[in-house]
Amino acid sequence: PPIASLPTATVPAAKSSAGARNQPASLHVVCASRKSRDDDYHATLKALNSKGRFPRKSLGQHYMLNPEINEQLARAANVEEGDVVLEIGPGTGSLTNVLINSGATVLAIEKDPHMVNLVRERFETTDKFKVLQEDFVKCHIRSHISPILESRKALNVSLIRAKVVSNLPFNISTDVIKLLLPMGDIFSEVVLLLQEETAVRLVESSLRTSEYRPINVFVNFYSEPEYNFRVPRTNFFPQPNVDAAVVTFRLKQAPDYPSVASTKSFFSMVHSAFNGKRKMLRRSLQHICPSNEIERALGDAGLPTTSRPEELTLDDFVKLYNMIAKV
């Protein structure tokens, strides 16, 4: 159905969160430039109407109505002239426009064919944009990004790694994080707009809480996460039932990963530990080796033999894994 007749939304600026850590002053809201105003509420509805589209719940589509938020996303990633940026789910191209105006070359991955056509037409006059119609969680993103980086090297451009900046559909955020964070060899940082609850859980979850899970160990293994700022739900169309937040993941490169013999077996151990979250590790890991050997490994790692998974930091899990490997 047509949506141009919808009432004008009240679009507040992003707000800081008490849970934010070391929020840089540069991320405070500033007046958006005039050139970004073509992506405000009315322009977004006009763009959707031009294709006879209505946001699809099945694709998690919530379009950004506040150009200032897009400006802040780009600044969070320090996007500048010559950067290569991957954007997942460009929608009507409002964030894309800011990234290109910042001097970046943008590769966008979009699942919805109608939105692919919309952004392809919108940016047809620039050579700094390419969109692929693919499901990001199924596509081979490395094969798309690596040739771009190699071509830059051939031109003696100093660019080494690309960046990711995206207003993600909330329903694929965890899958996207699991795919991107181990790619520190091709991405320097990943800046994502996530559901606020997810953002806080990934960055702020403390030991000995129900929110501490294997994903926290994963995130800290591969990156240094930082909560940037909160984005109220009223900035989106259609309005979701939750607020959002922007998180920056600064990706580590392989030499900086914790030292484990096999990341696959390490994370297998971590997941096994949390499968029996309320159990002591000497019980939840006894399928790996006998309980008495788990106790000995815990002791050798400097941990209590009664330890439970929610009590261990990333470093603790690494020590335990390496001790078990010696058994």
C-alpha positions as CSV (number, residue, x, y, z in Angstrom):
1,P,0.0,0.0,0.0
2,P,1.1,3.6,-0.6
3,I,2.8,5.2,2.5
4,A,3.2,8.8,1.5
5,S,0.1,9.8,3.5
6,L,1.6,8.6,6.8
7,P,1.9,11.4,9.4
8,T,5.2,13.0,9.8
9,A,7.3,11.3,12.5
10,T,9.0,13.0,15.3
11,V,12.7,12.1,14.8
12,P,14.9,12.9,17.9
13,A,18.6,12.8,17.8
14,A,20.6,10.0,19.2
15,K,21.0,9.9,23.0
16,S,24.0,8.8,25.0
17,S,23.6,5.8,27.3
18,A,24.8,5.5,30.9
19,G,26.2,2.2,29.9
20,A,28.4,3.7,27.2
21,R,32.1,3.4,27.7
22,N,34.4,6.2,26.9
23,Q,32.0,7.8,24.5
24,P,34.0,10.2,22.3
25,A,32.8,13.8,22.3
26,S,32.9,13.7,18.5
27,L,29.9,11.4,18.5
28,H,27.6,14.0,20.0
29,V,24.9,15.0,17.7
30,V,25.7,17.9,15.4
31,C,23.6,19.6,12.7
32,A,23.5,17.4,9.6
33,S,24.9,18.9,6.4
34,R,22.4,20.2,3.9
35,K,23.4,17.5,1.4
36,S,22.2,14.7,3.7
37,R,18.8,16.3,4.1
38,D,17.7,14.5,1.0
39,D,17.4,11.4,3.2
40,D,15.0,12.7,5.8
41,Y,11.6,11.3,6.6
42,H,9.8,12.5,3.6
43,A,12.6,11.6,1.2
44,T,12.7,8.0,2.6
45,L,8.9,7.6,2.1
46,K,9.2,9.0,-1.4
47,A,12.0,6.6,-2.3
48,L,10.0,3.6,-1.1
49,N,6.8,4.8,-2.9
50,S,8.8,5.1,-6.1
51,K,9.1,1.3,-6.1
52,G,5.7,0.7,-4.6
53,R,7.4,-0.8,-1.5
54,F,6.5,-1.2,2.1
55,P,9.0,-2.3,4.7
56,R,9.1,-6.1,4.9
57,K,9.0,-7.6,8.4
58,S,10.4,-10.9,7.2
59,L,13.6,-9.1,6.1
60,G,13.8,-7.0,9.3
61,Q,13.5,-3.8,7.3
62,H,13.5,-0.6,9.5
63,Y,14.6,2.5,7.6
64,M,16.6,5.3,9.2
65,L,14.8,8.6,9.1
66,N,17.4,10.8,10.8
67,P,20.3,11.8,8.6
68,E,22.3,12.9,11.7
69,I,22.5,9.2,12.8
70,N,24.0,8.3,9.5
71,E,26.6,11.0,9.9
72,Q,27.5,9.7,13.3
73,L,27.8,6.1,12.0
74,A,30.3,7.3,9.4
75,R,32.3,9.3,12.0
76,A,32.3,6.3,14.4
77,A,34.2,4.4,11.7
78,N,36.3,7.5,10.9
79,V,35.3,7.1,7.2
80,E,37.5,9.2,5.0
81,E,38.7,9.8,1.4
82,G,39.9,6.6,-0.2
83,D,38.4,4.1,2.3
84,V,36.6,0.9,1.1
85,V,33.4,0.3,3.0
86,L,31.1,-2.7,3.1
87,E,27.5,-1.9,3.8
88,I,25.0,-4.6,4.6
89,G,21.4,-3.8,3.7
90,P,21.6,-0.3,2.2
91,G,17.8,0.1,1.9
92,T,17.1,3.4,0.2
93,G,20.7,4.4,0.3
94,S,20.6,7.0,3.1
95,L,23.7,5.8,4.9
96,T,25.3,4.9,1.5
97,N,25.0,8.6,0.5
98,V,26.9,9.7,3.6
99,L,29.6,7.2,3.1
100,I,30.2,8.2,-0.5
101,N,30.1,11.9,0.4
102,S,32.8,11.1,3.0
103,G,35.0,9.9,0.1
104,A,34.6,6.1,0.5
105,T,34.0,3.5,-2.2
106,V,31.0,1.4,-1.1
107,L,30.3,-2.2,-1.7
108,A,26.7,-2.9,-0.7
109,I,25.0,-6.3,-0.1
110,E,21.2,-6.2,-0.4
111,K,18.8,-9.2,-0.3
112,D,15.7,-7.3,-1.5
113,P,15.8,-7.0,-5.3
114,H,13.6,-3.9,-5.2
115,M,16.0,-2.1,-3.0
116,V,18.9,-3.2,-5.2
117,N,17.3,-1.5,-8.1
118,L,16.5,1.6,-6.1
119,V,20.1,2.2,-4.9
120,R,21.6,1.1,-8.2
121,E,19.5,3.8,-9.9
122,R,20.2,6.3,-7.2
123,F,24.0,6.0,-7.5
124,E,24.3,5.2,-11.2
125,T,26.4,8.3,-11.9
126,T,29.2,7.5,-9.4
127,D,32.0,5.0,-9.8
128,K,32.3,4.7,-6.0
129,F,29.4,2.4,-5.6
130,K,28.5,-1.3,-6.3
131,V,25.6,-3.3,-5.0
132,L,25.2,-7.1,-5.1
133,Q,21.9,-8.8,-4.7
134,E,22.8,-11.5,-2.2
135,D,21.9,-12.8,1.3
136,F,24.8,-11.6,3.3
137,V,24.9,-14.6,5.7
138,K,25.2,-16.9,2.7
139,C,27.5,-14.9,0.4
140,H,31.3,-15.3,0.2
141,I,32.1,-11.7,1.2
142,R,35.9,-12.4,1.2
143,S,35.8,-13.1,-2.5
144,H,34.1,-9.8,-3.2
145,I,36.3,-7.6,-1.0
146,S,39.7,-9.1,-1.6
147,P,39.9,-8.1,-5.3
148,I,39.0,-4.5,-4.4
149,L,41.8,-4.4,-1.8
150,E,44.3,-6.1,-4.2
151,S,43.5,-3.5,-7.0
152,R,44.3,-0.7,-4.5
153,K,47.6,-2.3,-3.7
154,A,48.4,-2.5,-7.4
155,L,47.8,1.3,-7.6
156,N,50.2,1.7,-4.6
157,V,47.4,3.0,-2.5
158,S,48.3,2.6,1.2
159,L,44.9,1.2,2.1
160,I,45.4,-2.2,3.7
161,R,42.0,-3.2,5.2
162,A,38.4,-2.2,4.5
163,K,35.7,-1.1,7.0
164,V,32.2,-2.2,7.6
165,V,29.5,0.4,8.4
166,S,25.9,-0.8,8.5
167,N,22.4,-0.3,9.9
168,L,21.7,-4.0,10.2
169,P,18.4,-5.8,10.2
170,F,18.2,-6.9,13.9
171,N,17.2,-10.4,13.0
172,I,20.6,-11.2,11.4
173,S,22.9,-9.3,13.7
174,T,24.4,-12.2,15.6
175,D,25.0,-14.2,12.4
176,V,26.7,-11.1,10.8
177,I,29.0,-10.6,13.8
178,K,30.0,-14.2,13.8
179,L,30.9,-14.0,10.1
180,L,32.7,-10.6,10.2
181,L,34.8,-10.6,13.4
182,P,37.2,-13.3,12.4
183,M,38.0,-11.4,9.2
184,G,40.6,-9.1,10.8
185,D,42.9,-9.6,7.8
186,I,40.6,-7.7,5.5
187,F,38.5,-5.5,7.8
188,S,40.0,-3.0,10.3
189,E,36.7,-2.2,12.1
190,V,33.1,-3.1,12.0
191,V,30.6,-0.4,13.0
192,L,27.0,-1.7,13.4
193,L,23.7,-0.3,14.5
194,L,22.2,-3.1,16.6
195,Q,19.3,-3.6,18.9
196,E,20.3,-1.9,22.1
197,E,19.9,-4.9,24.3
198,T,22.2,-6.9,22.0
199,A,24.7,-4.0,22.0
200,V,24.9,-3.8,25.7
201,R,25.1,-7.6,26.1
202,L,28.0,-7.8,23.7
203,V,30.0,-5.0,25.2
204,E,29.0,-4.6,28.8
205,S,28.1,-8.1,30.1
206,S,29.8,-8.9,33.3
207,L,31.1,-12.1,34.8
208,R,28.7,-14.0,37.0
209,T,25.6,-12.7,35.2
210,S,23.0,-14.5,33.1
211,E,23.9,-12.3,30.2
212,Y,27.5,-13.6,30.0
213,R,27.6,-16.1,27.1
214,P,29.9,-17.8,24.6
215,I,29.3,-14.8,22.2
216,N,31.1,-12.5,24.7
217,V,34.1,-14.8,24.7
218,F,34.0,-14.8,20.9
219,V,33.7,-11.0,20.5
220,N,36.6,-10.4,22.8
221,F,38.7,-13.1,21.2
222,Y,38.5,-11.4,17.8
223,S,37.9,-7.7,18.6
224,E,37.9,-4.8,21.0
225,P,34.2,-3.8,21.2
226,E,33.0,-0.3,22.2
227,Y,29.5,1.0,22.8
228,N,29.2,4.3,21.1
229,F,25.7,5.8,21.5
230,R,22.0,4.9,21.8
231,V,19.5,5.5,19.0
232,P,15.8,5.8,20.1
233,R,13.3,3.7,18.2
234,T,11.5,6.8,17.0
235,N,14.3,7.3,14.5
236,F,13.1,4.4,12.3
237,F,10.3,3.6,9.9
238,P,8.5,1.5,10.7
239,Q,9.2,2.0,14.4
240,P,10.5,-1.2,16.0
241,N,9.6,-2.2,19.5
242,V,13.1,-1.6,20.9
243,D,15.8,1.1,20.8
244,A,19.0,0.6,19.0
245,A,22.7,1.4,19.6
246,V,25.9,1.8,17.6
247,V,28.8,-0.5,18.5
248,T,32.4,-0.4,17.1
249,F,34.3,-3.6,16.9
250,R,38.0,-2.9,16.3
251,L,39.2,-6.2,14.7
252,K,42.3,-7.9,15.8
253,Q,44.7,-9.6,13.3
254,A,45.7,-13.2,13.7
255,P,49.0,-12.5,15.5
256,D,47.0,-10.7,18.2
257,Y,44.6,-13.5,18.8
258,P,44.9,-15.4,22.1
259,S,47.3,-18.3,21.6
260,V,45.4,-21.5,21.1
261,A,46.2,-24.6,19.0
262,S,42.9,-24.6,17.3
263,T,40.2,-21.9,17.4
264,K,37.6,-24.5,16.3
265,S,38.3,-26.8,19.3
266,F,38.7,-23.8,21.6
267,F,35.2,-22.5,20.9
268,S,33.9,-26.0,21.0
269,M,35.1,-26.2,24.6
270,V,33.7,-22.8,25.4
271,H,30.2,-23.8,24.1
272,S,30.4,-27.1,25.9
273,A,31.2,-25.3,29.1
274,F,28.1,-23.0,28.7
275,N,25.8,-25.9,27.8
276,G,25.9,-26.8,31.4
277,K,26.0,-23.1,32.6
278,R,24.9,-23.9,36.2
279,K,27.2,-26.8,36.4
280,M,30.8,-26.7,37.5
281,L,33.3,-27.1,34.7
282,R,34.6,-30.4,36.0
283,R,31.1,-31.8,35.2
284,S,30.2,-29.9,32.0
285,L,33.6,-30.7,30.4
286,Q,33.9,-34.3,31.5
287,H,33.1,-35.5,27.9
288,I,36.5,-34.0,27.0
289,C,38.5,-35.7,29.7
290,P,37.8,-37.1,33.2
291,S,36.6,-34.8,36.0
292,N,39.8,-35.2,38.0
293,E,41.9,-34.1,35.0
294,I,39.6,-31.1,34.5
295,E,40.2,-30.2,38.2
296,R,43.9,-30.6,37.7
297,A,43.8,-28.3,34.6
298,L,41.8,-25.7,36.5
299,G,44.3,-25.7,39.3
300,D,47.2,-25.5,36.9
301,A,45.5,-22.5,35.3
302,G,45.2,-20.8,38.7
303,L,41.4,-21.3,38.9
304,P,39.3,-22.8,41.6
305,T,38.4,-26.4,41.0
306,T,34.7,-25.4,41.6
307,S,34.7,-22.9,38.7
308,R,31.6,-22.4,36.6
309,P,31.7,-21.0,33.0
310,E,30.2,-17.6,33.9
311,E,33.1,-17.0,36.2
312,L,35.8,-17.3,33.6
313,T,37.2,-14.4,31.5
314,L,38.5,-14.9,27.9
315,D,42.1,-15.3,29.3
316,D,40.8,-17.8,31.8
317,F,39.3,-19.9,29.1
318,V,42.5,-19.7,27.1
319,K,44.5,-20.9,30.0
320,L,42.1,-23.8,30.8
321,Y,42.1,-24.8,27.1
322,N,45.9,-24.9,26.9
323,M,46.1,-26.9,30.2
324,I,43.5,-29.4,29.0
325,A,45.5,-29.8,25.7
326,K,48.5,-30.8,27.8
327,V,46.6,-33.5,29.7
